[in-house]
């Protein structure tokens, strides 16, 4: 079985007490059943404390937060569970974060979550966008539509090549990605689209663009679930737009790698392509320091399934996110 991962994957190390925005802040952690049972049967002070902070909600066990942070977070920024019992005693969420695993049965794709500050730094610094392929034992027969997967893999590869093309600026590459998403959807639907001509597409994109205000995008995000007061304030008072730096190619590649194949679940690729474009636009137009802004965006949006679903729906339904307006904002 092949395992695919970005070249920076194995270099990731948690920076613990040096982290500027610890994953122990603001998030109520979902605790797997085996870990919950282990914690509830622990003796001593740690066991007593864990029994106080574990709650069952909707069939899941959650470690509640206190004063906007995990109750296991020590003043030195380290985890009490890990310090007293070792890394293997952590629940599944804390052991794995920010590592992502997409297991398709006959192959696995791995990555890092942008919502971790150190992972965000690695993701945005990756200008090459190369993957490492290793072999692993196990695997299962593919339980998916093989033809659809073949189309998604091929179109994703082409999309990534568009993002990496040095002949286009990062914002031009995103415009091409947006338009190519519709051609890729046609292929996924079994149709034969016309030949994709990047230069002609860019010329047409300039003509299609209609004036849009970046502030309107933030209004939509204010309607979503908001995790931190700081995020709400940033949406209300964004900074100056960031320049279209090369790191935006890395950012777009991250979204494409993470979400493209998920169209296998419902055969809806366009909304995921638009999610990638919208996310890059929002991060760019919020301003600030790019790594910190991208990480904050991911923490608020990607780590909330309801927010992701709302954004996928809005990609079609919200007039703020029509293609002509997105193309306009990409030119600014």
N, C-alpha and C positions, 0 to 999 in steps of 0.2 A: 504494500500500500504506500502510495506517495504522500508525503507530508510537505506542504509548501509554507514558507514563512519568509518575511522580509529579512534582509541581511542584518538589520540592527536588532532583531528579536532577541537573540541570545546575549546581547550586550547589556540588556536592561538590568538594572539593579535598583531596588527601592532605596531612596536616599533618606528614608526614615525621618529623624528629627530635623533634617535640613530641608524637608519638603515645604514649599511655600503655601500649599493648600492640601493638607493631608486628606486622604480618603476616609479618615476617621472623623472628619468634620461634616456635619449636616446630614449625612446619610444614615438612615436606619438600615442596618445590615440584615439581609435575609440569611437565616441560619439553617443549614441543611438538617434533616431529621436525625442523622447519626450524631452530628456534633451537638445538637440540642439535647439529645438524650445523655450524651457524655457530660455536658456542662451541668445538667440538672442533677446528676448523680455524684458530682465532685464533692469531696469533703473540704473542710477548712474555710477560711475567710473568702478565698476566691470563689468557691462553690456557692457560698451564701450570697455573695455579691451578684453572681451570674443569675441565680434564681430570682433575684430582685428585678433584674432588667430584661429578662426574656419574657416576651408576651406572644400569645397566639392570636393571629389575625387572619381570617378567611382561609383557614387550613394551612397557614404558613407560620413559622416562628421567626419573630423579628427581635433584634437587639435594639432597644429603644435608645434614642439619644437624650442627653442631659446637657443643658447649657450649650446646645448646638454642637455637641461632639459625642463620640462613642464613650460610654462609661468605662471602657477598658483602656482608654487612651491616658497614659501617664503624663505628668507634667513635663517630662523630658521628651515627649513626642513619640515614645515607644509604646508598644502594646503590652499590657499586663499579661495577657494569656501567653503570648509568645515568650515573654521574658521569664515567666515562671514554669511553663510547661513545654516550651519549644515550638518550632515552626509547624510541626505536624499536628499540633493541637488546635491550630486555627481552623475556623469553619471553612467550607469550600470556597465561599465568596472571597474571603480574605487571603486564602492561600493562593488563589489564582489571579486576582485582580493585580494589574490591568491586562492580563493576558486573555486574548479572545481565541476561542476554538470553534470552528465551523466544521462539523464532522458530517460528510456526505456518504459515509459508508465505505466506499471504495477509494476515497481520498480525503484528506484533511487539510484545511487551510487555517493558519494561525496568524495572529497579529497582536498589536497592542492597542489599548483604548486611549483615545485622545484626551479623555477626561483626567488622566494622570499627568501631573506637570512634567515629570521626567520622561514619560512616554511621549508626551506632546513635543518635547524638545528633540527627541530622537526622530520622530515622524517628520517633523518639518525640516530637519537637517539632512534628511535623506534625499539628495538630489538625483541619484541614479535610479531609484525605484526598482532595484533588482530583487529577485526572489532566490531563496535557497531551496533546493529540493532534496529531501532525504527519504530513505526507506524505513518503514516501520512494520513490525509484525502485526498480525490481526487484520482487521477490516472485514467488511460484510459486502455481499452482493448489492449493487446499486439499487436503491429503491426510489428511483426518480425517473422522470421522462428523459430518456437518453438523448433524443433529438433536441429537445429544448435546452438541455445542459450544454450540448455541443454548440448550439447557436449562442448561448450566453457566454460561454468561454471565448469563442472566436470574436464576438462583438466587444467583449470587455478588453481583449487584447488590442483590438483596433482603437478603442476609446483611450486606452493608456498610451498608445503611440501618438495620438493626437495631442494629449496633454504634455508629452515629452518633446514634441517637435520644436526645435530651436528657431525654426523659421517663423513661428508665431509667438507673440507675447503671451504671458499667462492669461490675460483677460480674453484675448482672441481664442486661445485654446479652450477656454471655458465656453465661449460662444459656439465653437465648433462642437463641443461635447453636448451642449443643449440640443442643437439641431440633429446631431447624429443619433441622439436617443430615440428620435422618431423613426429613423431608418432601421435602427436595431430592433425596435418594436415591430416593425413590418416583417423583418426576418423571423422574429419569434412567432409572429402570427401566421407564418407560412407564406407570406407574400414576397414578391421580388421588387425591392425598391430601386430607384434609378441610381446610377453611379454617384458616389459621394465625391464632390469636387470642392475641396476646402477653400480655394481662392474664390470661386463663384459664391459659395455659401457666405463667406465673410462680406462680400459685396452686397448680397441680398440682406444680410443681417443689418447692415447699416440702414438700408431702406425700410426694413420692417420695424425698426426700433421706434417706440413712441415714448414721449416724456414721462418720467416717473420720479417720485420723491423717495429717497432712501428712508426717510422717517416713517413712511407708511408701512414698511416692512416691520419695524419695531412694534408698531401698534398690534400687529397680529401676534407677535411673540409675547406681548404683555397679557394676552388672553390665555396663555398656557399656564400650566402649573409652574410656579416659581419656587425654587428651593432656597435661595439666599437673598437677603435684602440688597446685597451689593449688585446682584444681577438686575433686580428691578430698577435700581438707580441708574445703571448703565443703559438700560433700554430707554429711560426717560431723558437722559442727558448724554448721548453718545459723543465720542470725540471726533476729531477730523478723520476722514477716510485714510486708510493706509495706502501707500504706493503699491502698485501691482508687482511685488517682489517675486523672485523665482520660487520662494517658499510656497507660494500659492499653487504651484504645480504639485508639490509634495502633498499639500493639503487636499487638493482635488483627487489625487491618486488614492489617498487614504479612504475617502468616501466611496470612490468607485470600487476599490478592492473589497471594502466591507459590505456594500449593499447590492452590488450588481447581480450576483448569483441568487440573492434572495427573491428575485423575480420568479424563480422556479416555483415558489409557493402559490402564486396567483397569476402568473404570466403578465404582470403589470410592471414593465420596465421603465416607462416614461416618468412615472412619479418618483422613482428612485434616482433617475438621472437629474430630475429637477431638484430633488432634495440635496444632491451634491452641489449643484450650482447655487441654490438659495443659501445653503450653509456657508459657502465661500463668500458670497456677497454680504451676508450679515456680519460675519467675522471681520471682513475688510472694512465695512462701514461703521462698525462700532468703534474702531480706532484703538488706541492704546498700544501695548506691546503685543506683537503677533502671537507668540507662544502662549502668553497668559490669557489673551482673549479667546484663542481657539480652545484652550483647555476649559475655560469657564463656560463657553458655549456648549461644549460636549457634555460637561457635567450637568448642565441644566436640561439639555435636549436629548442627547443620546442615551443617557442613563435613566430616562423616564419613558417607558414604552408608550404611555398615553400621549406624551408630547410628540414622539416620533410618528405615531398613527395620525395625530392631528395635522402634522406637517405634510405627510403623504397625501392626505385628503385635500389640504389647502393648495397643494401644488396644482390641482385641477380646478378647485372650486373658488378660491379666493382671488378676486380681481387684482389684488396687489401683485400676484405672481403669474400674470399672463406672460407669454413668451416675449411679446413685443416690449413689455416693461423690463423684463429681465435683461434683454439684449441692450436696452438703453442704459441700464445701470452698469452693465459690463463694459460699456464704452467710456464711462466717466473716470 
